């Protein structure tokens, strides 16, 4: 780390839980961010600002006017632009030393697993069960930690699945595949039901914090599922145990 980097990240380095060693781990770290919208925007910006050395942004969508109420990586000049390109430009403007890679299309199966294999941490910033299950399978296959966020209306969720640990639950332990019709509230999308703008910032920022902890080694990763009610301002936390009959992680051993 040169003098400029020491100065830039000094407020983190002075934290004993991070120190120079933790900052260097972040500088050498690689985070894959799936989704460059409401959650992915604060995730990408904060991870870049904090000094995560390499970011891969995955999204096939373009910026629309209705996005600007909450997707803070994009501006009016970006309308019609691919979200990954817009977000990459915002990240590069914030920290030119951050290496940015963009994937402007939807990934599944082997293609997704290949990208995940190069990551130190994966952040699920999507809004569909199909995408969440695909990310979960890829992270489980490659034994990578995944930080999952969700936000709709005034309700947010945060969960971390450290799939490097074979005893960890996976996303399908929390929401078993094949029962999506039972999770109506979680499958709702902002386009159909709305979302209060700071909520995605809150959940995305918490996702970034958990990713930084995983990369730097500071603290203890979040355990279980946390939900936030924006109308009451209350957090609730639930334990999530690995399901021995999970159709995804039990089959993987």
N, C-alpha and C positions, 0 to 999 in steps of 0.2 A: 504494500500500500504506500503510495507516495504522499507527500505533504498535503496536496490538494484533497485527496481522498480522506486523509486523517481529519482535516478541517471539516469537510463536507459531512461526514458521518460522526462527528465528534459527540453529538448529543446522544447517540446510541452507544458509541464506544465507551462513554463514561459510565454506562450502566454495567455493574459487575456481572450481571447475568449474560451480557452480550460480550463486552470487552473486545479487544482487537481480534481474538481468535474467532469469535462468533461473527463479527463483521466480515472477516475474510471468508468464512464459510458462505455467507450470503453473497458476497461478490463472486464466488466460484459456483454459486447455485444456479439451478435451472428450474423455472416454474412454467408449467403448461397451463394456460388459462383457456377453458372451453366456454365460449360465450363472451362477446364484447359489448354487451348491453348494459342494463342497469346495475347488475352485480359485477360484471367483468370490468366496467369502467373504473370504479374505485379500487378494485383489486390490482389492475394493471398500473394505475397511477401511483398507488402507495408502494407497491413492490419495487417499482422503478426508483421512486424517490428514496426508498430505504437502502437501495444499493444492491438489489438482486441482479446478478450479472447478466442473466440470459432469460428472456421471456419468449414463449411461443404462444401466439394468439390464434385461436381457431373460431371462425364464424363465417357463415355464407350469406349473411344478411346485409342489407344496405341501410344507410341512415335515412329515417323519415322524420317529418316535422314533429309527429307525436312522440318521438323518442327523446326529444330535447328537454322535456320536463324532468327527466331523471337520469339520462345516460350522459354523464358529465364529461366523458372523454370526447364527445362530439359537439360541434357547433353549427351555426346556421350555414356557414360556408361549406360544410361537409354533406349537405343534403344530396342524396343520390349516390354518395360515395360508399364503397365497401367499408363496413364497420372496422374490419381488421386494419385497413389502411389508415382510416381516420384515427383509431386508437393508437396505432403505431406512431403516427406523427405526433400525437399529444405526448406520448411517452418519451419520444426522442427529444422533443422540445424541453421536457422536464429534466431528462438526464441523458445526455448524448453518449455517455459511456456504456449505457445499457444496450446489450445486443438484442435486437428484436427480430423475430421470425414470424411470418404470417402464413396462415393456411386459410385461403378464402373459399373453402368448401367444406361440406359435412363429411366427417370421417366416421367409419365404422369398422368393425372386425380387425383384420390384420393391419390395415392402414393406421387405425387409431392406436393399436397396440405398439406399433413401431415408433410412433411419436412419443407415447407414454414411456416407452422403454428408456428414452434418453433423459427423462425428467427426474428431478429430486422430489418434487411435489406436484400434484395435479389439483387444480381448482375447478370444481364443477359449478359454473355460473349459468347453467341452462335452465329452461323452463318446461321441459317435456320429460315424461317418464322414460320414453324410448331412449333419449339421449343419456339420462342418468344411469339407466341400466347398462348401456353400452360402455360408458366411462367406468362404471363399477367393475364390469367384467375385464376391461383392459388393465385397470389398476390391480385387480386381483391376480391376473395372469402374470403381470410384471412385478408384483409385490411392491407397489408404490403407494404412499399415503395420499388420500384424497380428502380435500376440504370441500364440503357440500353446503351450499346456501340456497335459500328459497325466500321469495317475498311476494305477497299478493295482498291487495286491499290495505289493511293495517297490520297484517300478520307476517312475521318473519320466522325463519328456522335456520339453525346452524348445527352441523354435525361434522365430526372428523372421524375418518376410518383409517387407522394406521395399518394398512394391509401388509406391511413388512412383518408384522406380528401375526403368526398363524392362528392365534387365539382371538384376534380382533373380529368383531362383527363386521359385516359389509352392508352396503346400502340395501341389498335385498333381504337382509335379516330384519331391517326396520320396515321396509315396504316390500313384502314378498311379491315376486313377479307373478302375473296372472290374476292379480286381484286389484288391478288399477281402478276398476269401477267403484271400489270401496273408498278410494282416496280422492274423492271429488274435489275437496278444497285444495289439496296439494297440486292437482293437475290443472287447476284454473290458471289462465294466462292473463297477463296485464291487458292484452288487447281486448279481451272480452269482459273483464271485471274491474279493471283499474288498479292503481296502486298509488299510495301517497309517496311523493318523491324522496324525502329523506330516509325512508325505510330501507330502500335498496342500498343507500349509502351506508347505513348502519350495519346491515348484514354483510355487505361487501367488505367494509373495513374490518369487521371481525374475522372474515375469511383471510384477509391479508395478514392480520396479526397472527393467526394460527399458522399460516404458511411461514412467516418469519420465525416463529418459535421452532418449527420443525427444521428449518434450514440452519438456523444459528445454534440450536441446541439449548436455547433459553427456556426455562420453565418446564411445564408439563403440558403436553397436548390436551386439548379439550376432550372430555369423555362424555359419551352419551349424546342425547339430543337436547338442544335448548330451543325454546320457542319464545318469541317476543310479541306482546300485544301492544301495539302502538297507541290504542285508545286509552288503555289504563296505565301504560308505562311499565308493565310487569313482565319479568322474565320467569319462565318455568323450566326446570331441568328434569330430564327423564333418563334413567339408566337404560342402556341398550345392550343386551347380551347376545352373544353369538348363538344363532339358531342351529342346533345340531342337525336339523332336517332342512336347512336352507338349500334350495335347488341350485344355488350358485356357489357359495363358498364351501359347503360341506362336500360337494362333488369335486372341488379342486384339491381337497386334502388340507 
